[in-house]
Amino acid sequence: MSVPASPSPEAAQLASRRGFGRLEHTFLPSKEVNMQEKYRGLFIAASLTGIVGLSAGGILLWVYASWWVGMYPLLFAALSIGALFNSPNFRKKLGSQRLHLFERGLLVDMGAGKLFAVRWEQAVHFQETVQEVIAYKGTKTPYNTTHTSTLVAPNGTSVQISSRFADFGTWLPLISEAIARAQAQKVWEAVREGQKVSHGPFGMDTTGISTEREGVLPWSAVATIDVRGGFVAVRQYGQPKAWALAKVETVPNLLVFLTVTSNLYG
């Protein structure tokens, strides 16, 4: 769990101007190796030496053994280069980034004076979580999960925060819940007053939930609306297949959508 950490003077001033209130959480970039700054150069040198060794071995195997044997160390070398160049231990700028969650808003310090800030009641939040699996002999074993959240401010500016920030299993629900607390009641009241509210591919009003392709499904016919396998599924009573499916990353403010609809169907 994170603890608040003093933001930069520029970030603190922006948060104060926006009326963000108390700083509650600060998340830092994850680091593959938790090291002191004085050892960062040693880490980079050791990583580059390993990559050079892999590349040299792959070339020798390619030339003197077989191309397909040499391909494996060369592939691992290429992947290692990508991982190294995207590592906060290699790119100091990445290591200086901060994700600050305040009482009434979010602020991302991207370094070099670049800041993004949005209040919870104004934020539009898209989220995408990808779980990578190893398929072997009919079984699938999860081995890596990555996440990207995109936040959009009212003026159209946006920022992406990903699982490069440590502990996304903590900051993701904190962001989703803060937005839901700030916006769900307003959306609920709008629907109850007869307005049609859009959440990406879905629309909802007092009559039911709708999509452009499927039309309108009355709330009395909705069995469940759930999230499974990266999709939001709207299920109709008595039907084995989902009435409508949409990718999670296409539904803005997902928890607001789920909170409001859960009070409308059934």
ABEGO torsion letter per residue (X at the ends): XBBBBBBBAAAAAAAAAAGAEBBABBBBBBBABBBBAAAAAAAAAAAAAAAAAAAAAAAAAAAABBAAAAAAAAAAAAAAAAAAAABAAABAAAAABBBBBBAAEBBBBAEGGBBBBBBAAABBBBBBBBBBBBBBGGBBBBABBBBBBBBBBAAGBBBBBBAABBGAAAAAAAAAAAAAAAAAAAAAAAAAAGBBBBBEABBBBAAEBBBAAAEBBBAAABABBBBBGGBBBBBBBGBABBABBBBAAABBGAAAAAAAAAAABX
